[in-house]
Amino acid sequence: MKFLKITAILLVCFSSGCASVILKDLKINDDNLKKKAATALFTTEDQITLSDINSSPSTRNPNLNSIRFVATLNQTKHLCFVQTSGNIIITDAICSGSELLNPKRKVK
């Protein structure tokens, strides 16, 4: 019985620690916006510069907001968008001019 209590306590401690690490990577800040834009633009975070960051509430759902920002990569500006809820980014970035949107893109 003592073993089960210790196991349950350890399970709670480890799972709450994992949750805090995951949520840290989803909080709204410049670093996480760079990560999202870098993924959408198929590059690394250090190649991205952010500007014109604007947040606006959703007209359909008051619990959701959107953040629009400009991600500059190699002197090319891309308008990006992420959806948020509270202080958490809940979607991947969608960026204009991404190779993902290019129908002639070669898939590796």
Secondary structure, 3 states (H helix, E strand, C coil): CHHHHHHHHHHHHHHHHHHHHHHHCCECCHHHHHHHHHHHCCCCHHHEEEEEEEEEECCCCCCEEEEEEEEEECCEEEEEEEEEECCEECCCCEECCCHHHCCCCCCC
